């Protein structure tokens, strides 16, 4: 716990609050970067899994991947080359890796004076690097280094942000964006998994299923952390517990929701808007995750549980938008 | 034009072989192979560096600009609108004595122009006495009748000015034009310096160059000097920089200055006016704004008062400004004083208000509303430069010697249709300075834009933006027309060797200040 902010008496006081437009841009920049990283990791893991699988397993998996990425495919066959293009390079798909990084950069460019020079320089360089990649012949073989660049780039950016930007309100909006996005992407990924395996078992699995669950862990950079917590024996129920309810692992749903709460509380303090709708929705979701047991989640139906998390997440986003970014002037001047 | 190459003798460094001389004043050499005193050390350094090393340094510098995103936007070009601003590594050096004259001349000029603006928007003495013709002012596109009788804080209309100076073949500086609306480029001056200090640290140190890094602080102080009288928290007024947004050509500069000054960078949509008070929309609710450093043109500031189709402005801003609840820098309507036809009268304006002769002369200018002058210009179009009076950035210009017959005919028609809209000047041989072109040192035409701040006092940061016409033989230095820039070194007295003078300089903390008379 950090000490209450009031212990720090400034010699020179500036007013509460930051420009709404700037807060919104930082929030979205952070969401887009998180999304790019998530997609990069998921596609990377999927391509690795693909190598280990029998040839006929192919087509169904792509469909699953798309659903996990919140981009359900239409009817008809999914062509793997076209799919990769659309997930990685496409500028018409707003959620492709390249589009996300371009959107993150564009958002940061609009608020450049709010970030440190290092942040801008790094994100700009990542953007230039990513824009240079082309879906040419043989790209697939080198794709790992591309995905590695995106993930490493995002992590370095996060490090530079934490190390060079004042941890004030703007930084809190960056945190908020990252963890709102992470909660939603994790919930979508887990939800898809639970739609295929409705009741994860509490015993070690092997061969194809083993690869499946390890793939899920890897997609959440959680394999090593899982092994430390539960040993290398892969039990689907434990994987589900770890990714959903673990309080200490940064890519679990519970952890992400805790971070959302922390950020919203500080923002509420800084803007003198405590006890408002966003804080309440986030608190509700947090309580739910903090006091759930994995067995109860399974009994309730894990897919529905994840749908509910996503639903709350969407409500939270709307509440944040209406509270901080786009409020009505008349109401504010009257209050 | 006479052109002669340096004699290419054995042992002469390959990097200077292509350095050419013409009628223009050369900044580095007083005669071929005879560098001026203040350029000798630079000249030695250049000779000592292999071309390969120069090329590498240039690449490293270009990369810095690209990575830091120091870019500008070119209007009217389809391919990628963001470009890096070409930087030339070889500094332009101005000795202390020359700078003192520039400083005095520009202070005098800006003081007079502010008095002029106050006069034409109030009593109009200068018009009554016929020094400046009435119709010239009232026909100016940038004259704002809305400003009549409105008092601005401290009577300062122009707080930030960037004046373009050129050096004529006789070696003297002359004013080419005043930029009194929203002059830009100062961020490139600061960025160039940062890069140059990295590339030539030793030479920089040895030369004894005035620092310029305090510009943002001086700019902030200038803004704060405009705080409205009834401001509730006058110690800490809320100052913002109003930008047209990301697609503006100078957006990089807006973000840079806001960050360096520690103030909010706002767009029109961030501001709102309620009861003639300007607020910005923040996460904690609306916050009152006291001073706006606006980088949006008059036309777009307030759709209720000026162009109704503007989405860059703030509805109601002008009314709030009229009540004095918020200050703007620069004031509205300053463009009337940098109109290129009014420019011709500036020496008279200085004499009228200050009873002094202009320290920095004008460039001879033909007014096309005058029948005899117009006739002369139309007969000599291929020798002259014709400029539209209200334009800037090198748009709307005809350079006679480099023009085609068709272009000249087009301008002839335009001049005849609207003589008030154009002026003509002789084609100036801008001075030349050494520039690094593909690893070799060649000469290119340059000008100089120092920045003058007027608040409680006048501040001139010693230096400015030296703009370079990068195309061989070209006379157009504007960034939008293929120009670049280089760092400008103003030397301390005694060329840095005189320790006593340097200590005295240090005491002055690098700020050149003079109380306004």
Interface residues (C-beta under 8 A of the other chain):
Chain A: X12 X14 X15 X16 X17 X18 X19 X20 X21 X22 X23 X106 X109 X110 X111 X112 X113 X114 X117 X120 X121 X124 X125 X128 X169 X267 X270 X271 X272 X273 X324 X325 X327 X329 X332 X333 X335
Chain B: X66 X67 X68 X69 X236 X238 X245 X246 X252 X254 X255 X256 X258 X259 X264 X265 X266 X267 X269 X270 X272 X274 X280 X281 X282 X283 X284 X285 X286 X287
